Every structure is written in C-alpha cells, then in structure tokens.
Amino acid sequence: MQAQEPKQAPWYIEIPLVIVLTLAIMFVLQTFIGRLYVIPSGSMEPTLHGESGSGDRILVEKVSYYFTDPEPGDVVVFKGTDSWNTGFYSNRSDNTFVRGMQEVGSWVGLVPKDENTLVKRIIAEGGQTVSCQEGDPAVMVDGQPIDQSYTLSPPTYPIDEVTGSEACGGPYFGPVLVPEGNYFMMGDNRTNSADSRAHIGDEYQGTIPEENLRGKVQAIVFPLDRFGGVADPDIQR
C-alpha cells in the first residue's frame, strides 16, 4: 500500500506562519545580537560620517559585551540619560493604534526605537579620573595622556586659547571621577560634539551607565565606498 504524502498547509495558514516566524527571528536578532543604526550628525568625524538623510549606516553588535566589558577606545551606541535628552522628542504618533504599530516595528528593526540613541567613543571607565587642563598634551586619564590620533584635525570650530586648547578638543574640563559602572564619552569631532563634557554636573558627572549601552560599533555597511570595520584602539596604552 502506497504511503500518503503529508498534506501541505493551505496558503492562508502558511503565509501568516512564515511572516510570524520571520518577525520572530528578526526580533531575536535585533534584541540579542545587533542592529543597524544611521549616523545623524558629524560628531564622530572622521571615524563616522553623519549628514541628514545620508549618514553612515553602522552595524552595532551586542555579543562582544556578553563576554567582555566595554573598554576605553570602543565606539558605542547608547541611550542618553536625562541631561543628554534635553530637546529629544518622541518619534511615536499620538494615535494609539499607530503608536502601537510603531512600537512593534521597533522590536524587529523596521522603526527606530523610541529613545535618544547616540554614538561616541569611550574615553574612561569607572574609577578613573579624566581631565584636560592648560598645558596638557592631550585628554588625561589618571594623569596619563590618551591616544588621540583618531580625532578630527584640524578642528571643525575655532578654539579659544584662553579657555581651552586643541589638545583638549575645546574648553578645559575636569577633573572628573567616573562613577563605578559608568563610562566617560567623547566624540571624535571634539569641537562639534555635545558629549560627557557638556553634561558634567548632572547626577552621573556626564557619564553613561553601562546598562544604557546598546552595543559596540563594529562596521560601516553603507555607503559601499565606506564599507569596513571601525577601529577600537587601546587609547590608554
């Protein structure tokens, strides 16, 4: 007796099932592995290019930080704290249904998350002291100059030599003792970056808690002429 072939599910069951499975896979990837972000500004020039509508598309992965801690030199995407979020407006609709659909879309990477996500380079970590004062050859961490070969030079904006220096990337600042579990962030385009220096005095001294980190920037994936990895030099060596 010939065995009967298993019946194929009708299209009205098969297609929705494929869609649900695809969305589930995308959710897992976006939540636990990584996602793409668009660079909206020039604060990380020359490492990352950002222009409205045509900024770099970057691959940000989370797996590295499951096994190792973030380190100075890493370029990271993170959620801003309250003092960083001044002027941030929700990208969600006032319509309840549309807002719900936008939220679901953000789970699978089709819509941006409803948070102020930024990208900077880690300069110092919890327990370290960071500063830059008159006469310093670079930003100083625990009294030692860091590597600044990746920063934009010449600077985008002129620097007042009375209140700052090119070595400091603008006005003098610090010293700041970075709280444990937090990170001091700076943009590579030092004179065009509202980074930790701009928020010294808040509850975290301008630093970002580790739980706010969304992942490490590993590569530029678009435009194709800029495709390649993003360096994470040991800036405190």
Secondary structure, DSSP 8 states (H G I E B T S, - for coil): ----------HHHHHHHHHHHHHHHHHHIIIIIEEEEE--SSTTTTTS---TTT--EEEEESTHHHHS---TT-EEEEE--GGG-TT----S-SSHHHHHHHHHHHHTTSS--SS-EEEEEEEEETT-EEEE-TT-SS-EETTEE---TTS-SS-SS---TTTEETTTTEE-EEEEE--TTEEEEE-SSGGG---GGGGTTSTTTT-EEGGGEEEEEEEEEESGGG-EE-----TT-
